[in-house]
Amino acid sequence: MIRIVDARHAPGGFLVLDHFSLSLELGSITALVGPSGCGKSSLLRVIAGLRTLDSGRVEGVPLAKAFVFQDAALLPWRTARENVALLEKFMPIGSPEDALARVGLADHADKLPAQLSGGQKMRVSLARVLVARPELVLLDEAFGALDGLTRRSVQRVFTKLAEQNHWTVVMVTHEPEDAMLLADRVLVVDGPTLRVRADRPVLAQRPRNIPDAEVLDLEDIPSKSPVEGPDPLDGAVATLAPRGVARATALPRPATPKKAQKSWWITLISVGVGLLLWAAVAQRVGPLLLAAPIDVGRVLWEQWQRLGEATLQTLQSALLGLFFATTAGVGTAVIGWRSRLARQALAPYLSLIQVIPIVAIAPLLVVWLGYGSSVALVTASIASFYPIYAATATGLVAPSVEQVDLLRLYGASRRQELWYLRFPAALPALFSGLRTAAGLSVIGTIVGEFVASNGLPPTLGFLVISGARAARTDLSFAAVVCAGGLAMIFSYLLRVMERRAIGKWYGA
């Protein structure tokens, strides 16, 4: 028997459990029926050992446990088979293939979550329960986001599995019909501090049908807790979506760009108008102040070898700077995620890096490092560091509470949590940060070359500044065009890499 004795739980100062006691029979299915926000999900997590009581105790909980959330908590970068097999990284498990076959998904084992329906995702979640070989299964509104037909289908699968494997089941729902169809015992609860209003057995034999709900007489369940106030878990983590509407996942689906249909001419016209305006202004102010587009084109054609060598040199510094910035940014974000103390200690320095202009630092770097490419390398690294750090830090906290709880329930270490969950989940944000950082690395390189390049070998920054000193604005603009093209190529290549790396997670 599982016993909760005089439990008190007040996360964030919000009292969820207060001198709460309950006994649960092993081998039975117990349903907690009540409104959102009354502490049902918190109680499940206390039983699972995912939350710590302030006082009281929980006794008799089997060591082999499994949790099924309203969100299937699948990892979008892993196929159905890989999602089920993930548990073998933390514990001995059964055969993923056999488990998927038992829930009717043998033919869908190699599909990503984006290619599965809501009901199929929930069946993958049940297959994950099967391979864990639990004695206790906890359901947190596991069927709440499914449409009616899919809901009944998945419930039949679950009931059959529970009977075959002799599971002890504790389920949370606000639907009396779900309790009637599945449970041996129904606890009617309310809140905001959880209390049991009624404790009723369900005597009808399985399989059951909807009219049997009359024996429960649960029509008086309120639609929400009597006292308004968010339950830290029921409100923020396990909020019910309307039936048939799936909840949003922790990893936001990137916006899919609309196909450009006959829009190329708009871009062409815009570029043409810009060139005409440039030519008009250049003719008015003269070549000493502004070279005409045709003059810039002539320099690009006549000095392509010199400009090409300079572009390659600048490219080398920008790429190395971006690499060092990525290594440092990702590493700093991971350190900050692992240690609140480290994050607070680093905060003032990170803010300093963000706000100090590179132009102000570059002359000092010349004093410290001398003339040469090392200054451009450092300025490129500094300029592109913060976007990568900020994006990675944001991405590391992107996984949902359900996904994190799932790994911790099955014994994942912090390092395993980082490797198998948080770092892959951070990739969409990291790619976004890299696209911003790529342009900044080119800018940082150019600034470093302004102040530290001696022209051997030639760089784009050196050509820009030497052209300005010699009143050769055509040369300066030609170098600027090469730098802009370099940044655009960076951005394009990163978009291609992103689409190939993570586009399939969302069916793109």
C-alpha positions in Angstrom: 0.0 0.0 0.0 1.2 3.5 -0.9 0.6 5.9 2.1 0.9 9.7 2.1 1.1 10.8 5.7 0.5 14.3 7.0 2.1 15.8 3.9 2.8 19.6 3.6 4.1 21.0 0.3 4.3 24.8 -0.4 6.4 25.5 -3.5 7.1 29.2 -3.9 5.1 29.9 -0.8 1.8 28.6 -2.3 0.3 26.0 -0.1 -0.6 22.9 -2.2 -0.7 20.2 0.4 -1.4 20.8 4.1 -1.6 17.9 6.6 -2.7 15.7 3.6 -3.0 12.0 4.1 -4.1 9.3 1.7 -3.7 5.5 1.2 -3.6 3.8 -2.3 -4.1 0.1 -2.9 -1.4 -1.6 -4.9 -2.6 -3.2 -8.1 -5.6 -0.8 -8.4 -6.4 2.2 -10.6 -7.2 5.3 -8.6 -8.5 8.5 -10.2 -8.3 12.0 -8.8 -11.1 14.0 -10.3 -11.1 17.8 -9.8 -10.7 21.2 -11.3 -7.4 22.7 -12.6 -5.4 24.5 -10.0 -6.2 22.3 -7.0 -2.9 20.5 -6.6 -3.5 17.2 -8.4 -0.4 17.4 -10.5 1.7 18.4 -7.5 0.5 15.3 -5.6 1.5 13.1 -8.5 5.0 14.6 -8.6 5.3 14.2 -4.8 4.4 10.5 -5.1 6.9 10.1 -8.0 9.7 11.7 -5.9 10.1 14.6 -8.3 9.1 17.1 -5.6 10.2 17.2 -2.0 7.7 17.6 0.9 8.3 20.3 3.5 7.0 17.9 6.1 5.3 14.5 6.3 6.3 11.4 4.3 5.4 9.1 1.5 5.7 5.3 2.1 5.4 2.2 0.1 6.1 3.7 -3.3 7.6 1.1 -5.7 11.0 1.9 -7.0 10.0 1.1 -10.6 7.8 4.0 -11.6 6.6 5.6 -14.9 5.0 8.9 -15.6 2.7 9.8 -18.5 2.0 13.5 -19.0 -0.7 15.3 -20.9 2.0 16.3 -23.4 3.6 13.1 -24.6 7.0 14.7 -23.7 8.7 13.3 -26.8 12.0 14.7 -28.0 11.4 16.1 -31.5 14.9 15.2 -32.7 14.4 11.4 -31.9 12.3 9.0 -33.8 9.5 7.0 -32.0 11.9 4.1 -31.5 14.7 6.4 -30.3 12.3 8.1 -27.9 11.5 4.8 -26.3 15.0 3.5 -26.4 16.3 6.7 -24.7 15.6 5.2 -21.3 18.3 2.6 -21.8 20.9 5.4 -21.3 19.7 5.6 -17.7 18.4 2.1 -16.7 17.9 -1.4 -18.0 14.8 -1.6 -20.3 12.8 -4.0 -22.4 12.7 -4.1 -26.1 11.6 -0.8 -27.8 10.4 -2.7 -30.9 8.3 -5.1 -28.9 6.8 -2.2 -26.9 5.9 -0.2 -30.0 4.3 -3.3 -31.5 2.2 -3.8 -28.4 0.8 -0.3 -28.8 0.2 -0.7 -32.5 3.1 1.4 -33.8 5.4 -1.2 -35.3 5.1 0.5 -38.7 5.8 4.0 -37.3 9.0 3.3 -35.3 11.2 5.4 -37.6 9.0 8.4 -37.7 9.8 11.7 -35.9 7.1 13.2 -33.5 6.3 15.8 -36.2 5.1 13.0 -38.4 2.9 11.4 -35.8 -0.7 12.3 -34.8 -1.6 13.2 -31.3 -2.9 9.7 -30.5 0.2 8.1 -32.0 2.4 10.3 -29.8 0.6 9.2 -26.7 1.0 5.6 -27.8 4.8 6.2 -28.0 4.6 7.5 -24.5 2.8 4.3 -23.4 5.5 2.3 -25.2 8.0 4.2 -23.1 6.2 3.1 -20.0 6.2 -0.5 -21.1 10.0 -0.7 -21.6 10.5 0.8 -18.1 8.7 -2.2 -16.7 7.1 -0.2 -13.8 5.0 -1.3 -10.9 3.5 2.2 -10.5 2.2 4.3 -13.3 1.2 8.0 -12.8 -1.0 9.7 -15.4 -1.2 13.5 -15.4 -4.1 14.4 -17.7 -2.6 11.9 -20.1 -5.7 12.0 -22.4 -6.8 15.6 -21.9 -5.4 17.0 -25.2 -6.8 14.2 -27.5 -10.0 14.4 -29.5 -12.9 12.1 -28.4 -12.3 9.2 -30.8 -8.6 9.2 -30.3 -9.1 9.5 -26.5 -11.2 6.4 -26.3 -8.8 4.4 -28.5 -5.7 5.3 -26.4 -7.7 4.6 -23.2 -8.5 1.1 -24.3 -4.9 0.5 -25.1 -3.8 1.7 -21.7 -6.5 -0.3 -19.8 -5.4 -3.5 -21.6 -1.7 -2.8 -20.7 -2.5 -2.0 -17.1 -4.4 -5.2 -16.6 -1.8 -7.3 -18.4 1.1 -5.9 -16.4 -0.7 -5.6 -13.1 0.2 -1.9 -12.7 -0.8 0.3 -9.8 -2.1 3.4 -11.5 -2.8 6.9 -10.1 -4.4 9.2 -12.6 -5.3 12.8 -12.6 -8.2 14.2 -14.6 -11.0 16.7 -14.5 -13.3 14.5 -16.7 -15.6 12.2 -14.8 -16.0 10.0 -17.9 -12.3 9.2 -17.9 -12.4 8.2 -14.2 -15.5 6.0 -14.8 -13.9 4.2 -17.8 -10.6 3.5 -16.2 -10.6 3.6 -12.4 -11.4 1.2 -9.6 -11.7 4.1 -7.2 -12.5 7.8 -7.7 -11.4 10.6 -5.4 -13.2 13.8 -5.9 -10.9 16.7 -4.9 -10.8 20.4 -4.9 -8.4 23.2 -3.8 -6.5 25.4 -4.0 -5.0 23.4 -1.1 -5.8 19.9 -2.1 -8.5 18.1 -0.1 -10.7 15.0 -0.8 -14.4 15.8 -1.0 -15.6 12.3 -1.8 -14.1 8.8 -2.1 -16.1 6.4 -4.2 -15.5 2.9 -5.6 -16.4 2.0 -9.2 -18.1 -1.4 -9.2 -18.9 -1.6 -12.9 -17.0 -4.3 -14.8 -14.7 -3.5 -17.6 -15.1 -2.8 -20.5 -17.3 0.1 -19.5 -19.4 2.6 -21.5 -20.5 6.2 -21.1 -23.9 5.6 -19.5 -22.2 3.9 -16.5 -21.0 7.3 -15.5 -24.4 7.7 -13.7 -23.1 5.5 -10.9 -20.5 8.0 -10.0 -22.8 11.0 -9.6 -19.9 13.5 -10.2 -21.8 16.2 -12.0 -21.2 18.6 -9.1 -17.5 18.9 -9.7 -16.6 22.6 -10.1 -14.9 23.9 -13.3 -12.1 25.5 -11.3 -10.8 25.8 -7.7 -13.1 27.7 -5.3 -10.2 30.2 -4.5 -8.4 31.8 -7.5 -4.7 31.3 -7.5 -2.2 29.4 -9.6 -1.0 26.0 -8.6 2.7 26.1 -9.4 2.3 22.8 -11.3 -1.4 22.5 -12.3 -1.5 26.1 -13.5 1.9 26.5 -15.0 2.9 23.0 -16.1 -0.1 20.8 -16.6 -2.8 23.3 -17.7 -5.4 21.5 -19.7 -5.9 22.5 -23.3 -9.4 22.3 -24.6 -10.3 18.8 -25.7 -8.9 18.2 -29.2 -6.4 21.1 -29.0 -2.8 20.1 -28.3 -0.7 22.1 -25.9 2.3 24.0 -27.1 5.6 22.2 -26.7 8.8 23.7 -25.1 10.5 23.8 -28.4 8.8 26.5 -30.5 8.3 25.5 -34.1 10.3 27.9 -36.3 8.2 30.0 -38.7 8.2 28.4 -42.1 8.9 31.0 -44.7 6.2 31.4 -47.4 7.2 30.5 -50.9 8.3 33.5 -52.9 5.9 33.4 -55.7 6.8 35.9 -58.4 8.3 38.2 -55.7 11.8 38.3 -57.3 10.9 41.3 -59.3 10.1 43.3 -56.2 13.6 42.7 -54.9 15.0 43.5 -58.4 13.2 46.8 -58.6 14.2 47.7 -55.0 17.9 47.0 -55.8 17.6 49.0 -59.1 16.0 52.0 -57.4 18.7 51.9 -54.7 21.5 51.9 -57.3 19.8 54.8 -59.2 19.6 56.9 -56.0 23.2 56.0 -55.2 24.3 57.1 -58.7 22.3 60.4 -58.4 23.8 61.3 -55.1 27.3 60.4 -56.2 27.0 62.6 -59.3 25.9 65.5 -57.1 28.6 65.3 -54.4 31.5 64.1 -56.6 33.8 61.0 -56.5 35.9 62.4 -53.6 33.0 61.9 -51.2 31.0 59.1 -52.8 32.1 56.9 -55.7 29.4 56.0 -58.3 28.2 52.4 -58.5 29.8 52.0 -62.0 33.2 53.1 -60.5 32.9 50.6 -57.7 32.0 47.9 -60.2 35.1 48.8 -62.3 37.3 48.5 -59.2 35.8 45.1 -58.4 36.5 43.9 -62.0 40.0 45.4 -62.3 41.3 44.5 -58.9 39.5 41.2 -58.3 42.6 39.4 -57.4 43.7 41.9 -54.7 40.2 42.1 -53.3 39.9 38.3 -53.4 43.1 37.9 -51.4 41.9 40.5 -48.9 38.5 38.8 -48.6 40.1 35.4 -47.9 42.3 36.9 -45.2 39.3 38.6 -43.6 37.3 35.4 -43.9 39.9 33.5 -42.1 39.9 35.9 -39.1 36.1 36.1 -39.1 35.7 32.3 -39.1 38.3 31.8 -36.4 36.7 34.5 -34.3 33.3 33.0 -34.7 34.7 29.6 -33.7 36.3 30.9 -30.6 33.2 33.0 -29.7 31.0 29.9 -30.2 33.2 27.8 -28.0 33.4 30.4 -25.3 29.7 31.4 -25.5 28.3 27.9 -25.4 30.8 27.0 -22.6 29.8 30.0 -20.5 26.1 29.3 -21.0 26.6 25.7 -19.8 28.5 26.9 -16.7 25.8 29.4 -15.9 23.1 26.7 -16.3 24.9 24.3 -14.0 25.7 26.9 -11.3 23.6 29.9 -10.2 26.6 31.3 -8.3 28.7 31.2 -11.4 25.9 32.9 -13.4 25.6 35.7 -10.9 29.4 36.1 -10.7 29.7 36.3 -14.5 26.8 38.7 -15.0 28.6 42.0 -14.7 31.4 40.9 -17.1 28.8 39.6 -19.7 27.0 43.0 -19.5 30.3 44.8 -20.0 31.1 42.7 -23.1 27.7 43.5 -24.5 27.8 47.3 -24.1 31.4 48.3 -24.7 32.0 49.3 -28.4 34.6 47.2 -30.2 36.0 50.4 -31.6 37.0 51.5 -28.1 38.8 48.2 -27.3 40.7 47.8 -30.6 43.4 50.5 -30.0 44.2 48.9 -26.6 44.5 45.5 -28.3 47.1 47.0 -30.6 49.1 48.2 -27.5 48.8 44.7 -26.0 49.2 42.5 -29.0 50.9 44.7 -31.6 50.1 45.0 -35.3 48.8 42.0 -37.2 45.9 39.6 -37.6 45.7 38.7 -33.9 43.9 42.0 -33.1 41.2 41.3 -35.8 40.8 37.7 -34.4 40.2 39.1 -30.9 37.8 41.8 -32.0 35.8 39.3 -34.1 35.6 37.0 -31.1 34.4 39.7 -28.7 31.9 41.1 -31.2 30.2 37.8 -31.8 30.4 36.3 -28.3 27.3 37.7 -26.6 24.6 36.7 -29.1 25.9 33.1 -29.0 26.0 33.1 -25.2 22.5 34.7 -24.8 21.0 32.3 -27.4 22.5 29.2 -25.8 21.5 30.3 -22.3 17.9 30.7 -23.5 17.9 27.4 -25.4 19.2 25.4 -22.4 16.1 26.3 -20.4 13.7 25.6 -23.4 12.8 22.0 -22.5 9.4 21.6 -20.8 9.1 20.7 -17.2 7.6 17.4 -18.4 10.7 16.5 -20.4 13.0 17.4 -17.6 10.9 15.5 -15.0 10.8 12.5 -17.3 14.6 12.2 -17.5 15.0 12.8 -13.8 12.4 10.2 -12.9 14.4 7.5 -14.8 17.6 8.5 -13.1 19.4 10.8 -15.6 22.4 12.6 -14.2 22.8 16.4 -14.8 25.4 15.6 -17.4 23.0 13.2 -19.2 20.2 15.7 -18.9 22.5 18.3 -20.6 23.7 15.9 -23.4 20.4 14.2 -24.2 17.9 16.9 -23.6 19.1 20.5 -23.0 21.8 20.8 -25.6 19.8 19.4 -28.5 16.8 21.5 -27.4 19.1 24.6 -27.5 20.0 24.1 -31.2 17.2 26.2 -32.7 18.1 29.2 -30.4 21.8 28.6 -31.0 21.5 28.7 -34.8 19.5 32.0 -34.4 22.4 33.4 -32.3 25.0 32.2 -34.8 23.3 34.0 -37.7 23.5 37.3 -35.7 27.0 36.5 -34.6 28.2 35.7 -38.1 27.6 39.3 -39.3 29.1 40.7 -36.1 32.2 38.6 -36.6 32.8 40.2 -40.0 32.2 43.7 -38.5 34.6 42.9 -35.6 37.2 41.7 -38.0 37.0 44.8 -40.1 37.3 47.0 -37.0 40.4 45.1 -35.9 41.9 45.5 -39.4 41.2 49.2 -39.4 43.6 49.7 -36.5 46.1 46.9 -36.6 46.5 45.8 -40.3 49.7 46.9 -42.0 48.6 45.6 -45.4 50.7 42.5 -45.4 48.8 40.4 -46.2 46.0 42.7 -47.5 42.7 42.7 -45.7 39.3 44.3 -46.4 39.6 46.5 -43.4 43.0 47.7 -44.6 41.6 48.4 -48.1 38.7 50.4 -46.7 40.9 52.6 -44.5 43.7 53.0 -47.1 41.2 53.9 -49.8 39.7 56.6 -47.6 43.2 58.0 -46.8 44.0 58.2 -50.5 40.5 59.7 -51.4 39.8 56.5 -53.3 36.2 56.0 -52.3 35.7 53.6 -55.1 38.2 51.2 -53.5 36.8 51.7 -50.1 33.3 50.9 -51.3 34.5 47.9 -53.3 36.0 46.5 -50.0 32.7 47.2 -48.2 30.8 45.4 -50.9 33.0 42.3 -50.4 32.6 42.5 -46.6 28.8 42.7 -47.0 28.8 39.8 -49.4 30.9 37.8 -46.9 28.3 38.4 -44.1 25.4 37.4 -46.4 27.2 34.2 -47.4 27.7 33.4 -43.7 24.0 33.9 -43.0 22.9 31.9 -46.0 25.2 28.9 -45.1 24.0 29.0 -41.5 20.4 28.9 -42.6 21.1 25.9 -44.9 22.9 24.1 -42.0 20.0 24.9 -39.7 17.4 23.6 -42.1 19.4 20.4 -42.6 20.1 19.9 -38.9 16.8 20.6 -37.3 14.3 21.3 -40.1 13.1 17.7 -40.0 12.1 18.0 -36.3 9.2 20.1 -37.5 8.5 18.3 -40.8 10.3 21.0 -42.8 
